């Protein structure tokens, strides 16, 4: 799988907002609103393509944090937060390792001296197993109205 990243554009963002994940992953479904479109186009999101086909995206910084976690102090300084999303038609097929590895390389290139941190829903065991393969370890937990979340930090 030969992946490339591109700046997020409106058509790609609208495509992503139409993605629908099955339960329990439907927590990651987005509503196509002007606000959600603006967020995807704010410059912190990059689209990932393979042979011209959109396969996923990533974001960094505040966009990758769950707002309730900020209020609970689970995001101490010293890390760059990363978030990812993969086309639901491609999930569960063993493609996540290559996809996530590509994203990590891109983030490390953009932020070479910072530690990496991500936030994942506790029920998402599939993603947690993947992150552990890349030396991410559980750091903190917090709850929202919809799920329990775990922050994971990559060992340095």
TORGU-464715 format. One record per atom (N, C-alpha, C): atom name; z, x, y. Coordinates in steps of 0.2 Angstrom, whole numbers, always signed. Example, Ala and Ser with C-alpha at 12.3 -4.5 7.8 and 13.67 -1.06 7.14 Angstrom:
% residues 2
@atome:N | pz:+39 | px:+66 | py:-28;
@atome:CA | pz:+39 | px:+62 | py:-22;
@atome:C | pz:+39 | px:+66 | py:-16;
@atome:N | pz:+35 | px:+64 | py:-11;
@atome:CA | pz:+36 | px:+68 | py:-5;
@atome:C | pz:+39 | px:+64 | py:+0;
***
This chain:
% residues 156
@atome:N | pz:+0 | px:+4 | py:-6;
@atome:CA | pz:+0 | px:+0 | py:+0;
@atome:C | pz:+0 | px:+4 | py:+6;
@atome:N | pz:-5 | px:+4 | py:+10;
@atome:CA | pz:-6 | px:+8 | py:+16;
@atome:C | pz:-4 | px:+4 | py:+22;
@atome:N | pz:+2 | px:+5 | py:+25;
@atome:CA | pz:+4 | px:+1 | py:+30;
@atome:C | pz:+3 | px:+4 | py:+37;
@atome:N | pz:+2 | px:+0 | py:+42;
@atome:CA | pz:+1 | px:+2 | py:+49;
@atome:C | pz:+5 | px:-2 | py:+54;
@atome:N | pz:+8 | px:+0 | py:+59;
@atome:CA | pz:+11 | px:-4 | py:+64;
@atome:C | pz:+7 | px:-5 | py:+70;
@atome:N | pz:+8 | px:-11 | py:+73;
@atome:CA | pz:+5 | px:-13 | py:+79;
@atome:C | pz:+10 | px:-16 | py:+84;
@atome:N | pz:+8 | px:-16 | py:+90;
@atome:CA | pz:+12 | px:-19 | py:+95;
@atome:C | pz:+12 | px:-27 | py:+94;
@atome:N | pz:+17 | px:-31 | py:+94;
@atome:CA | pz:+17 | px:-38 | py:+93;
@atome:C | pz:+13 | px:-41 | py:+98;
@atome:N | pz:+8 | px:-45 | py:+96;
@atome:CA | pz:+4 | px:-49 | py:+100;
@atome:C | pz:+6 | px:-57 | py:+99;
@atome:N | pz:+3 | px:-61 | py:+104;
@atome:CA | pz:+5 | px:-68 | py:+103;
@atome:C | pz:+2 | px:-71 | py:+97;
@atome:N | pz:-4 | px:-70 | py:+94;
@atome:CA | pz:-6 | px:-73 | py:+88;
@atome:C | pz:-2 | px:-71 | py:+82;
@atome:N | pz:+0 | px:-65 | py:+82;
@atome:CA | pz:+4 | px:-62 | py:+76;
@atome:C | pz:+11 | px:-65 | py:+77;
@atome:N | pz:+14 | px:-66 | py:+83;
@atome:CA | pz:+21 | px:-69 | py:+84;
@atome:C | pz:+20 | px:-76 | py:+81;
@atome:N | pz:+15 | px:-80 | py:+83;
@atome:CA | pz:+15 | px:-87 | py:+81;
@atome:C | pz:+14 | px:-87 | py:+74;
@atome:N | pz:+11 | px:-83 | py:+71;
@atome:CA | pz:+10 | px:-83 | py:+63;
@atome:C | pz:+17 | px:-82 | py:+60;
@atome:N | pz:+21 | px:-77 | py:+63;
@atome:CA | pz:+27 | px:-76 | py:+60;
@atome:C | pz:+32 | px:-82 | py:+61;
@atome:N | pz:+31 | px:-85 | py:+66;
@atome:CA | pz:+36 | px:-91 | py:+67;
@atome:C | pz:+34 | px:-97 | py:+63;
@atome:N | pz:+28 | px:-97 | py:+60;
@atome:CA | pz:+26 | px:-102 | py:+55;
@atome:C | pz:+28 | px:-100 | py:+48;
@atome:N | pz:+31 | px:-94 | py:+47;
@atome:CA | pz:+33 | px:-92 | py:+40;
@atome:C | pz:+39 | px:-97 | py:+38;
@atome:N | pz:+38 | px:-99 | py:+31;
@atome:CA | pz:+44 | px:-103 | py:+28;
@atome:C | pz:+46 | px:-100 | py:+22;
@atome:N | pz:+53 | px:-98 | py:+22;
@atome:CA | pz:+56 | px:-95 | py:+16;
@atome:C | pz:+59 | px:-101 | py:+12;
@atome:N | pz:+59 | px:-100 | py:+5;
@atome:CA | pz:+63 | px:-105 | py:+1;
@atome:C | pz:+70 | px:-104 | py:+1;
@atome:N | pz:+74 | px:-109 | py:-1;
@atome:CA | pz:+81 | px:-108 | py:-1;
@atome:C | pz:+83 | px:-103 | py:-6;
@atome:N | pz:+88 | px:-99 | py:-5;
@atome:CA | pz:+93 | px:-99 | py:+1;
@atome:C | pz:+90 | px:-95 | py:+7;
@atome:N | pz:+84 | px:-92 | py:+6;
@atome:CA | pz:+82 | px:-88 | py:+11;
@atome:C | pz:+79 | px:-92 | py:+17;
@atome:N | pz:+79 | px:-98 | py:+17;
@atome:CA | pz:+77 | px:-102 | py:+23;
@atome:C | pz:+81 | px:-101 | py:+29;
@atome:N | pz:+87 | px:-98 | py:+28;
@atome:CA | pz:+91 | px:-96 | py:+34;
@atome:C | pz:+87 | px:-91 | py:+39;
@atome:N | pz:+82 | px:-88 | py:+36;
@atome:CA | pz:+78 | px:-84 | py:+40;
@atome:C | pz:+72 | px:-87 | py:+43;
@atome:N | pz:+71 | px:-94 | py:+42;
@atome:CA | pz:+65 | px:-97 | py:+45;
@atome:C | pz:+67 | px:-98 | py:+53;
@atome:N | pz:+62 | px:-98 | py:+56;
@atome:CA | pz:+62 | px:-98 | py:+64;
@atome:C | pz:+59 | px:-104 | py:+66;
@atome:N | pz:+61 | px:-107 | py:+72;
@atome:CA | pz:+58 | px:-112 | py:+75;
@atome:C | pz:+53 | px:-110 | py:+80;
@atome:N | pz:+47 | px:-113 | py:+80;
@atome:CA | pz:+42 | px:-110 | py:+85;
@atome:C | pz:+43 | px:-113 | py:+92;
@atome:N | pz:+47 | px:-110 | py:+96;
@atome:CA | pz:+49 | px:-112 | py:+102;
@atome:C | pz:+46 | px:-107 | py:+107;
@atome:N | pz:+46 | px:-109 | py:+114;
@atome:CA | pz:+44 | px:-104 | py:+119;
@atome:C | pz:+49 | px:-98 | py:+119;
@atome:N | pz:+56 | px:-100 | py:+118;
@atome:CA | pz:+61 | px:-94 | py:+118;
@atome:C | pz:+60 | px:-89 | py:+112;
@atome:N | pz:+58 | px:-92 | py:+106;
@atome:CA | pz:+58 | px:-88 | py:+100;
@atome:C | pz:+51 | px:-84 | py:+101;
@atome:N | pz:+46 | px:-87 | py:+104;
@atome:CA | pz:+40 | px:-83 | py:+105;
@atome:C | pz:+41 | px:-77 | py:+110;
@atome:N | pz:+45 | px:-79 | py:+115;
@atome:CA | pz:+46 | px:-74 | py:+120;
@atome:C | pz:+50 | px:-68 | py:+117;
@atome:N | pz:+55 | px:-69 | py:+113;
@atome:CA | pz:+59 | px:-64 | py:+109;
@atome:C | pz:+54 | px:-60 | py:+105;
@atome:N | pz:+50 | px:-62 | py:+101;
@atome:CA | pz:+45 | px:-58 | py:+97;
@atome:C | pz:+40 | px:-54 | py:+102;
@atome:N | pz:+39 | px:-56 | py:+108;
@atome:CA | pz:+35 | px:-53 | py:+112;
@atome:C | pz:+38 | px:-48 | py:+117;
@atome:N | pz:+45 | px:-47 | py:+117;
@atome:CA | pz:+49 | px:-44 | py:+122;
@atome:C | pz:+48 | px:-36 | py:+121;
@atome:N | pz:+44 | px:-33 | py:+117;
@atome:CA | pz:+43 | px:-26 | py:+116;
@atome:C | pz:+47 | px:-23 | py:+111;
@atome:N | pz:+52 | px:-26 | py:+108;
@atome:CA | pz:+57 | px:-23 | py:+103;
@atome:C | pz:+54 | px:-25 | py:+96;
@atome:N | pz:+49 | px:-29 | py:+95;
@atome:CA | pz:+46 | px:-31 | py:+89;
@atome:C | pz:+40 | px:-27 | py:+88;
@atome:N | pz:+39 | px:-25 | py:+81;
@atome:CA | pz:+32 | px:-22 | py:+79;
@atome:C | pz:+30 | px:-26 | py:+73;
@atome:N | pz:+23 | px:-27 | py:+73;
@atome:CA | pz:+20 | px:-30 | py:+67;
@atome:C | pz:+18 | px:-25 | py:+62;
@atome:N | pz:+18 | px:-26 | py:+56;
@atome:CA | pz:+16 | px:-22 | py:+50;
@atome:C | pz:+10 | px:-25 | py:+47;
@atome:N | pz:+5 | px:-21 | py:+46;
@atome:CA | pz:-1 | px:-23 | py:+43;
@atome:C | pz:-3 | px:-19 | py:+37;
@atome:N | pz:-6 | px:-22 | py:+32;
@atome:CA | pz:-9 | px:-18 | py:+27;
@atome:C | pz:-17 | px:-21 | py:+26;
@atome:N | pz:-21 | px:-16 | py:+27;
@atome:CA | pz:-28 | px:-18 | py:+27;
@atome:C | pz:-30 | px:-24 | py:+31;
@atome:N | pz:-27 | px:-24 | py:+37;
@atome:CA | pz:-29 | px:-30 | py:+42;
@atome:C | pz:-25 | px:-36 | py:+40;
@atome:N | pz:-21 | px:-36 | py:+35;
@atome:CA | pz:-16 | px:-42 | py:+34;
@atome:C | pz:-9 | px:-41 | py:+36;
@atome:N | pz:-7 | px:-46 | py:+40;
@atome:CA | pz:+0 | px:-46 | py:+42;
@atome:C | pz:+5 | px:-46 | py:+36;
@atome:N | pz:+9 | px:-41 | py:+35;
@atome:CA | pz:+14 | px:-41 | py:+29;
@atome:C | pz:+21 | px:-42 | py:+32;
@atome:N | pz:+23 | px:-40 | py:+38;
@atome:CA | pz:+29 | px:-41 | py:+40;
@atome:C | pz:+30 | px:-38 | py:+47;
@atome:N | pz:+37 | px:-37 | py:+49;
@atome:CA | pz:+38 | px:-35 | py:+56;
@atome:C | pz:+45 | px:-31 | py:+56;
@atome:N | pz:+46 | px:-28 | py:+61;
@atome:CA | pz:+53 | px:-25 | py:+62;
@atome:C | pz:+55 | px:-25 | py:+69;
@atome:N | pz:+61 | px:-25 | py:+71;
@atome:CA | pz:+64 | px:-25 | py:+77;
@atome:C | pz:+70 | px:-20 | py:+78;
@atome:N | pz:+72 | px:-18 | py:+84;
@atome:CA | pz:+77 | px:-13 | py:+84;
@atome:C | pz:+81 | px:-15 | py:+90;
@atome:N | pz:+87 | px:-12 | py:+91;
@atome:CA | pz:+92 | px:-14 | py:+96;
@atome:C | pz:+95 | px:-20 | py:+96;
@atome:N | pz:+97 | px:-23 | py:+102;
@atome:CA | pz:+100 | px:-30 | py:+102;
@atome:C | pz:+97 | px:-35 | py:+98;
@atome:N | pz:+90 | px:-35 | py:+98;
@atome:CA | pz:+86 | px:-40 | py:+94;
@atome:C | pz:+88 | px:-40 | py:+87;
@atome:N | pz:+91 | px:-35 | py:+84;
@atome:CA | pz:+92 | px:-34 | py:+77;
@atome:C | pz:+99 | px:-36 | py:+75;
@atome:N | pz:+103 | px:-38 | py:+81;
@atome:CA | pz:+110 | px:-40 | py:+80;
@atome:C | pz:+111 | px:-47 | py:+80;
@atome:N | pz:+116 | px:-50 | py:+76;
@atome:CA | pz:+118 | px:-57 | py:+76;
@atome:C | pz:+123 | px:-58 | py:+82;
@atome:N | pz:+121 | px:-62 | py:+87;
@atome:CA | pz:+125 | px:-63 | py:+93;
@atome:C | pz:+133 | px:-64 | py:+91;
@atome:N | pz:+134 | px:-68 | py:+86;
@atome:CA | pz:+141 | px:-69 | py:+85;
@atome:C | pz:+145 | px:-62 | py:+83;
@atome:N | pz:+141 | px:-58 | py:+79;
@atome:CA | pz:+144 | px:-51 | py:+78;
@atome:C | pz:+146 | px:-47 | py:+84;
@atome:N | pz:+142 | px:-48 | py:+89;
@atome:CA | pz:+143 | px:-44 | py:+95;
@atome:C | pz:+150 | px:-46 | py:+98;
@atome:N | pz:+151 | px:-53 | py:+98;
@atome:CA | pz:+157 | px:-55 | py:+100;
@atome:C | pz:+163 | px:-53 | py:+96;
@atome:N | pz:+162 | px:-52 | py:+90;
@atome:CA | pz:+168 | px:-50 | py:+85;
@atome:C | pz:+168 | px:-42 | py:+85;
@atome:N | pz:+164 | px:-38 | py:+88;
@atome:CA | pz:+165 | px:-31 | py:+89;
@atome:C | pz:+163 | px:-27 | py:+83;
@atome:N | pz:+158 | px:-30 | py:+79;
@atome:CA | pz:+156 | px:-27 | py:+73;
@atome:C | pz:+150 | px:-22 | py:+74;
@atome:N | pz:+148 | px:-21 | py:+80;
@atome:CA | pz:+143 | px:-17 | py:+82;
@atome:C | pz:+145 | px:-11 | py:+86;
@atome:N | pz:+149 | px:-6 | py:+84;
@atome:CA | pz:+151 | px:-1 | py:+88;
@atome:C | pz:+145 | px:+4 | py:+90;
@atome:N | pz:+146 | px:+7 | py:+95;
@atome:CA | pz:+141 | px:+12 | py:+98;
@atome:C | pz:+139 | px:+17 | py:+93;
@atome:N | pz:+134 | px:+21 | py:+94;
@atome:CA | pz:+132 | px:+26 | py:+89;
@atome:C | pz:+127 | px:+25 | py:+84;
@atome:N | pz:+124 | px:+19 | py:+84;
@atome:CA | pz:+119 | px:+17 | py:+79;
@atome:C | pz:+113 | px:+13 | py:+83;
@atome:N | pz:+108 | px:+13 | py:+80;
@atome:CA | pz:+102 | px:+9 | py:+82;
@atome:C | pz:+102 | px:+4 | py:+76;
@atome:N | pz:+102 | px:-3 | py:+79;
@atome:CA | pz:+101 | px:-8 | py:+74;
@atome:C | pz:+94 | px:-10 | py:+72;
@atome:N | pz:+93 | px:-11 | py:+66;
@atome:CA | pz:+86 | px:-13 | py:+64;
@atome:C | pz:+86 | px:-20 | py:+60;
@atome:N | pz:+81 | px:-23 | py:+61;
@atome:CA | pz:+80 | px:-30 | py:+58;
@atome:C | pz:+73 | px:-30 | py:+55;
@atome:N | pz:+72 | px:-33 | py:+49;
@atome:CA | pz:+65 | px:-33 | py:+46;
@atome:C | pz:+64 | px:-40 | py:+44;
@atome:N | pz:+57 | px:-42 | py:+43;
@atome:CA | pz:+55 | px:-48 | py:+40;
@atome:C | pz:+49 | px:-47 | py:+37;
@atome:N | pz:+48 | px:-50 | py:+31;
@atome:CA | pz:+42 | px:-49 | py:+27;
@atome:C | pz:+39 | px:-56 | py:+25;
@atome:N | pz:+32 | px:-56 | py:+25;
@atome:CA | pz:+29 | px:-62 | py:+24;
@atome:C | pz:+32 | px:-65 | py:+17;
@atome:N | pz:+34 | px:-72 | py:+18;
@atome:CA | pz:+38 | px:-74 | py:+12;
@atome:C | pz:+33 | px:-75 | py:+5;
@atome:N | pz:+27 | px:-74 | py:+6;
@atome:CA | pz:+22 | px:-74 | py:+1;
@atome:C | pz:+22 | px:-68 | py:-3;
@atome:N | pz:+25 | px:-63 | py:+0;
@atome:CA | pz:+25 | px:-56 | py:-3;
@atome:C | pz:+32 | px:-54 | py:-5;
@atome:N | pz:+37 | px:-58 | py:-4;
@atome:CA | pz:+44 | px:-56 | py:-6;
@atome:C | pz:+45 | px:-57 | py:-13;
@atome:N | pz:+50 | px:-53 | py:-16;
@atome:CA | pz:+52 | px:-54 | py:-23;
@atome:C | pz:+46 | px:-51 | py:-28;
@atome:N | pz:+42 | px:-47 | py:-25;
@atome:CA | pz:+37 | px:-44 | py:-29;
@atome:C | pz:+37 | px:-36 | py:-30;
@atome:N | pz:+43 | px:-34 | py:-28;
@atome:CA | pz:+44 | px:-26 | py:-28;
@atome:C | pz:+40 | px:-23 | py:-23;
@atome:N | pz:+38 | px:-26 | py:-18;
@atome:CA | pz:+35 | px:-23 | py:-12;
@atome:C | pz:+40 | px:-20 | py:-7;
@atome:N | pz:+46 | px:-23 | py:-7;
@atome:CA | pz:+51 | px:-21 | py:-2;
@atome:C | pz:+52 | px:-14 | py:-1;
@atome:N | pz:+53 | px:-10 | py:-6;
@atome:CA | pz:+54 | px:-3 | py:-6;
@atome:C | pz:+50 | px:+1 | py:-2;
@atome:N | pz:+43 | px:+0 | py:-3;
@atome:CA | pz:+38 | px:+3 | py:+1;
@atome:C | pz:+38 | px:+1 | py:+8;
@atome:N | pz:+39 | px:-6 | py:+9;
@atome:CA | pz:+39 | px:-9 | py:+16;
@atome:C | pz:+45 | px:-6 | py:+20;
@atome:N | pz:+51 | px:-6 | py:+17;
@atome:CA | pz:+57 | px:-4 | py:+20;
@atome:C | pz:+57 | px:+3 | py:+22;
@atome:N | pz:+54 | px:+7 | py:+17;
@atome:CA | pz:+54 | px:+14 | py:+18;
@atome:C | pz:+49 | px:+16 | py:+24;
@atome:N | pz:+44 | px:+12 | py:+25;
@atome:CA | pz:+39 | px:+13 | py:+30;
@atome:C | pz:+43 | px:+12 | py:+37;
@atome:N | pz:+46 | px:+6 | py:+37;
@atome:CA | pz:+50 | px:+4 | py:+43;
@atome:C | pz:+55 | px:+9 | py:+45;
@atome:N | pz:+59 | px:+12 | py:+40;
@atome:CA | pz:+64 | px:+17 | py:+41;
@atome:C | pz:+61 | px:+23 | py:+44;
@atome:N | pz:+55 | px:+25 | py:+42;
@atome:CA | pz:+52 | px:+31 | py:+44;
@atome:C | pz:+50 | px:+30 | py:+52;
@atome:N | pz:+47 | px:+24 | py:+53;
@atome:CA | pz:+45 | px:+22 | py:+60;
@atome:C | pz:+51 | px:+22 | py:+65;
@atome:N | pz:+57 | px:+19 | py:+63;
@atome:CA | pz:+63 | px:+19 | py:+67;
@atome:C | pz:+66 | px:+26 | py:+68;
@atome:N | pz:+66 | px:+30 | py:+63;
@atome:CA | pz:+69 | px:+37 | py:+63;
@atome:C | pz:+64 | px:+41 | py:+68;
@atome:N | pz:+58 | px:+40 | py:+68;
@atome:CA | pz:+53 | px:+43 | py:+72;
@atome:C | pz:+54 | px:+41 | py:+80;
@atome:N | pz:+56 | px:+35 | py:+81;
@atome:CA | pz:+57 | px:+32 | py:+87;
@atome:C | pz:+64 | px:+34 | py:+90;
@atome:N | pz:+69 | px:+35 | py:+85;
@atome:CA | pz:+76 | px:+36 | py:+87;
@atome:C | pz:+79 | px:+41 | py:+82;
@atome:N | pz:+76 | px:+48 | py:+83;
@atome:CA | pz:+78 | px:+53 | py:+78;
@atome:C | pz:+85 | px:+55 | py:+78;
@atome:N | pz:+89 | px:+54 | py:+83;
@atome:CA | pz:+96 | px:+56 | py:+83;
@atome:C | pz:+101 | px:+51 | py:+81;
@atome:N | pz:+99 | px:+45 | py:+81;
@atome:CA | pz:+104 | px:+40 | py:+80;
@atome:C | pz:+105 | px:+37 | py:+73;
@atome:N | pz:+111 | px:+35 | py:+71;
@atome:CA | pz:+112 | px:+32 | py:+64;
@atome:C | pz:+109 | px:+25 | py:+64;
@atome:N | pz:+108 | px:+23 | py:+58;
@atome:CA | pz:+104 | px:+17 | py:+57;
@atome:C | pz:+109 | px:+12 | py:+54;
@atome:N | pz:+109 | px:+5 | py:+57;
@atome:CA | pz:+113 | px:+0 | py:+55;
@atome:C | pz:+109 | px:-6 | py:+54;
@atome:N | pz:+110 | px:-11 | py:+50;
@atome:CA | pz:+107 | px:-17 | py:+49;
@atome:C | pz:+112 | px:-22 | py:+47;
@atome:N | pz:+110 | px:-29 | py:+48;
@atome:CA | pz:+114 | px:-34 | py:+47;
@atome:C | pz:+111 | px:-39 | py:+42;
@atome:N | pz:+114 | px:-41 | py:+36;
@atome:CA | pz:+111 | px:-45 | py:+31;
@atome:C | pz:+116 | px:-50 | py:+29;
@atome:N | pz:+113 | px:-56 | py:+27;
@atome:CA | pz:+117 | px:-62 | py:+25;
@atome:C | pz:+120 | px:-60 | py:+18;
@atome:N | pz:+126 | px:-61 | py:+17;
@atome:CA | pz:+130 | px:-59 | py:+11;
@atome:C | pz:+126 | px:-62 | py:+4;
@atome:N | pz:+123 | px:-68 | py:+5;
@atome:CA | pz:+120 | px:-70 | py:-1;
@atome:C | pz:+114 | px:-67 | py:-3;
@atome:N | pz:+111 | px:-63 | py:+1;
@atome:CA | pz:+104 | px:-60 | py:+0;
@atome:C | pz:+105 | px:-53 | py:-4;
@atome:N | pz:+107 | px:-54 | py:-10;
@atome:CA | pz:+108 | px:-49 | py:-15;
@atome:C | pz:+102 | px:-44 | py:-16;
@atome:N | pz:+96 | px:-47 | py:-16;
@atome:CA | pz:+90 | px:-44 | py:-17;
@atome:C | pz:+89 | px:-39 | py:-11;
@atome:N | pz:+90 | px:-41 | py:-5;
@atome:CA | pz:+90 | px:-36 | py:+1;
@atome:C | pz:+95 | px:-31 | py:+0;
@atome:N | pz:+101 | px:-33 | py:-1;
@atome:CA | pz:+107 | px:-28 | py:-1;
@atome:C | pz:+106 | px:-22 | py:-7;
@atome:N | pz:+103 | px:-24 | py:-12;
@atome:CA | pz:+101 | px:-19 | py:-17;
@atome:C | pz:+96 | px:-14 | py:-15;
@atome:N | pz:+91 | px:-17 | py:-11;
@atome:CA | pz:+86 | px:-12 | py:-8;
@atome:C | pz:+89 | px:-8 | py:-3;
@atome:N | pz:+93 | px:-10 | py:+1;
@atome:CA | pz:+96 | px:-6 | py:+7;
@atome:C | pz:+101 | px:-1 | py:+4;
@atome:N | pz:+104 | px:-2 | py:-2;
@atome:CA | pz:+109 | px:+3 | py:-5;
@atome:C | pz:+104 | px:+8 | py:-8;
@atome:N | pz:+98 | px:+7 | py:-10;
@atome:CA | pz:+94 | px:+12 | py:-13;
@atome:C | pz:+92 | px:+17 | py:-7;
@atome:N | pz:+93 | px:+15 | py:-1;
@atome:CA | pz:+91 | px:+19 | py:+5;
@atome:C | pz:+98 | px:+22 | py:+8;
@atome:N | pz:+103 | px:+22 | py:+4;
@atome:CA | pz:+110 | px:+25 | py:+6;
@atome:C | pz:+113 | px:+21 | py:+12;
@atome:N | pz:+112 | px:+14 | py:+12;
@atome:CA | pz:+116 | px:+10 | py:+17;
@atome:C | pz:+122 | px:+8 | py:+13;
@atome:N | pz:+128 | px:+8 | py:+17;
@atome:CA | pz:+134 | px:+6 | py:+14;
@atome:C | pz:+137 | px:+0 | py:+18;
@atome:N | pz:+140 | px:-4 | py:+15;
@atome:CA | pz:+144 | px:-10 | py:+19;
@atome:C | pz:+149 | px:-7 | py:+24;
@atome:N | pz:+149 | px:-10 | py:+30;
@atome:CA | pz:+153 | px:-8 | py:+35;
@atome:C | pz:+158 | px:-13 | py:+37;
@atome:N | pz:+155 | px:-19 | py:+39;
@atome:CA | pz:+160 | px:-24 | py:+41;
@atome:C | pz:+157 | px:-31 | py:+39;
@atome:N | pz:+161 | px:-36 | py:+39;
@atome:CA | pz:+159 | px:-43 | py:+38;
@atome:C | pz:+161 | px:-48 | py:+43;
@atome:N | pz:+157 | px:-53 | py:+44;
@atome:CA | pz:+159 | px:-58 | py:+49;
@atome:C | pz:+155 | px:-64 | py:+47;
@atome:N | pz:+158 | px:-70 | py:+50;
@atome:CA | pz:+155 | px:-77 | py:+48;
@atome:C | pz:+152 | px:-80 | py:+54;
@atome:N | pz:+147 | px:-84 | py:+53;
@atome:CA | pz:+144 | px:-89 | py:+58;
@atome:C | pz:+145 | px:-96 | py:+55;
@atome:N | pz:+142 | px:-100 | py:+58;
@atome:CA | pz:+142 | px:-107 | py:+55;
@atome:C | pz:+138 | px:-108 | py:+49;
@atome:N | pz:+133 | px:-103 | py:+49;
@atome:CA | pz:+128 | px:-104 | py:+43;
@atome:C | pz:+129 | px:-99 | py:+38;
@atome:N | pz:+132 | px:-93 | py:+39;
@atome:CA | pz:+132 | px:-88 | py:+33;
@atome:C | pz:+138 | px:-83 | py:+35;
@atome:N | pz:+139 | px:-79 | py:+29;
@atome:CA | pz:+143 | px:-73 | py:+30;
@atome:C | pz:+138 | px:-68 | py:+31;
@atome:N | pz:+139 | px:-63 | py:+35;
@atome:CA | pz:+135 | px:-58 | py:+36;
@atome:C | pz:+139 | px:-51 | py:+35;
@atome:N | pz:+135 | px:-46 | py:+33;
@atome:CA | pz:+137 | px:-39 | py:+32;
@atome:C | pz:+133 | px:-34 | py:+36;
@atome:N | pz:+137 | px:-30 | py:+40;
@atome:CA | pz:+133 | px:-25 | py:+43;
@atome:C | pz:+133 | px:-19 | py:+38;
@atome:N | pz:+128 | px:-15 | py:+38;
@atome:CA | pz:+127 | px:-9 | py:+33;
@atome:C | pz:+125 | px:-4 | py:+37;
@atome:N | pz:+128 | px:+2 | py:+36;
@atome:CA | pz:+126 | px:+8 | py:+40;
@atome:C | pz:+124 | px:+13 | py:+35;
@atome:N | pz:+118 | px:+17 | py:+37;
@atome:CA | pz:+116 | px:+22 | py:+33;
@atome:C | pz:+120 | px:+28 | py:+33;
@atome:N | pz:+121 | px:+31 | py:+27;
@atome:CA | pz:+125 | px:+37 | py:+27;
@atome:C | pz:+121 | px:+43 | py:+30;
@atome:N | pz:+124 | px:+47 | py:+34;
@atome:CA | pz:+121 | px:+52 | py:+37;
@atome:C | pz:+121 | px:+59 | py:+34;
***
